[in-house]
Amino acid sequence: MGRLKTMQEAAFNFISLFSNDIGIDLGTATTLVYARGEGIVLCEPSVVAIQKGTNNVLAVGQEAKRMLGKTPGSIVAIRPMKDGVIADFEITESMLRYFIKKVQAKRVLVRPRMIISVPSGITEVERRAVKDSAYRAGAREVFLVEEPIAAAIGVGLPIEEPQGNMVIDIGGGTTEIAVISLAGIVFSRCIRIGGDEMDDAVIEYMKKNYNLMIGERTAEEIKMKVGSAYPLEEETDIEVKGRDLITGLPKLVKVNSEEIRQALDPPVREIIEATKVTLERTPPELSADLIERGIVMCGGGSLLKGLDKLIGDETGLPVIVADDPLTAVALGTGKVLEEIKYLKKISLASSS
């Protein structure tokens, strides 16, 4: 048995010499790619610009994001991922193929093996859509890993031990909250609330309170610059440019961080409630572990100022934001690639 295992690992390593096996964090807002032996080699927005009425791809990633809200009538900039899952099959496939080609420039003798992170709450149909897109984009073999597991591995939590580890991963389209022990998810909640919903909340606030229409990029900028979940030591303000809904003319208004905190409160509250539900459903022995180990936050949404402090106050647990929250899931898929043992130990939906 040991000899067979050694032969399998040798074959795995031999094939890997001729292909760039990759791990992909296929996010609603951003896609990150980890290349085996190289680390994270790509981080680009999950945006595709196409010719209107066709599937003719004109730009992908950063170049396409610059077009959001600024395209002429003949060009449409879209995000093919919605709430962490594929909303447009063909466009997602084109986006994946573009990213794979970009990172496979050196070694193309063998098609890559792929580890792709997916939300823990997706359906079998959605899982199949991710795998089919990856195969059609050029994968040799596809494995899916649930995002909370990948995030926990990426931030270095000892998930294989019989101890409770809690992760909150706030992405663009979803928030994943999970308690992990013995390399498996004990209980998890996946809510379709994330950075996008926070941006939408800012857009609605500006529309309702100032009759000002702003775009996604402006809303994201406001959230990042003055957004918060907890009162700041020094409140700030920002000038916002948009279109007046009454006159239709360009308009400039000044808003402060307290207003934006108020705008962000509904999605933030949903994340806190989902966290509390997860804690309520956690077995007592693992709950005891969390008193010492606390909660680890990752994902772009965890960078919202004061969110860790608010969750800590609401739960009574220590809350830590990962050193590099944006790359946690991608690093997790990379560690699965680098250490074949993870393929056997964690719950992966492998190709059949």
RADA-V792841 format. One record per run of one state. SS is the DSSP state (H for helix, E for strand, - for the rest). FROM is the first residue (numbers start at 1). LEN is the number of residues. If there is no record, write none. Layout:
SS_FROM_LEN ; SS_FROM_LEN
This chain:
-_1_1 ; H_2_15 ; -_17_2 ; E_19_1 ; -_20_2 ; E_22_5 ; -_27_3 ; E_30_6 ; -_36_3 ; E_39_7 ; -_46_2 ; E_48_4 ; -_52_5 ; E_57_4 ; -_61_1 ; H_62_4 ; -_66_9 ; E_75_4 ; -_79_2 ; E_81_2 ; -_83_2 ; E_85_2 ; -_87_2 ; H_89_15 ; -_104_4 ; E_108_1 ; -_109_4 ; E_113_6 ; -_119_5 ; H_124_13 ; -_137_4 ; E_141_6 ; H_147_8 ; -_155_10 ; E_165_6 ; -_171_4 ; E_175_7 ; -_182_2 ; E_184_8 ; -_192_3 ; H_195_16 ; -_211_1 ; E_212_2 ; -_214_2 ; H_216_11 ; -_227_1 ; E_228_1 ; -_229_8 ; E_237_8 ; -_245_5 ; E_250_7 ; H_257_24 ; -_281_3 ; H_284_10 ; -_294_1 ; E_295_4 ; -_299_1 ; H_300_4 ; -_304_1 ; E_305_1 ; -_306_1 ; H_307_9 ; -_316_3 ; E_319_3 ; -_322_3 ; H_325_14 ; -_339_2 ; H_341_5 ; -_346_2 ; E_348_3 ; -_351_2
